[in-house]
Amino acid sequence: MELEKVMKQHSFVIVGDTLNEEKYACKIKHKMMANGYEVHSVGKELESINDVPGELDIIDLCIHPIKGLKLMKECTKPFKSIVIQPGAESAELMAYLDEMHYPYIQGCLLVGLSLFVETE
């Protein structure tokens, strides 16, 4: 799924430190919410992607790759695609996602907002 199509989805899970205003996960969360997206936070707020209520479209990994890999291995919830933020990627993570046939892209939701959404 290309970044433009990702930005047309509705329900996002931001995985990372969404409580620390200096962290990109927090910036992404608030910018997405300000632009009308449904956003859930895993890492500091919810412990697992499986704890997210309702359906989800996109998982945004904005977390250390070892932690991201652990959370993805535990994930049983259906989703459409994963976005791997810069710095959240690793060979092990991408090998696992490939092995599981999980769709993913390497990209940035903040870039997606600036390119494909009329932001607030």
Steps between C-alpha positions, in 0.01 A plus 500: 500500500646835398519791746225691318262204544608462864394859564150421367446243777309585819621308804868515601704347781809701590754270668754691707531760775188706435515677837837675463452816291862482381449159337379461142231251603338774711529757220352256248214406734394860562539609137294201380227568758492870407430393143205278587659156510401240759821438692589245767831487682701190590818506701440742783118506497381157385734203549412306186359553153246236600368743767384749236120513498318448172650464156830648391639584161863602546768413755766771521823372655682790662686292756833319539503211247543232768186621680315541170587144399378368837169686468448382143570138600231532769249672270191296416285795391432543126637811327553627146862613510796603715702820473856472629626843601867593446704344780242231576622264228727198532588204282342267757173695510467517122593132462222410745246720323600345166474149646149576632404669171405817688480803270728784606674811377788701637381856530383781724144596584606863553625503140174335394301772674702776332474343153150353489284670766401862542637527852374711788 
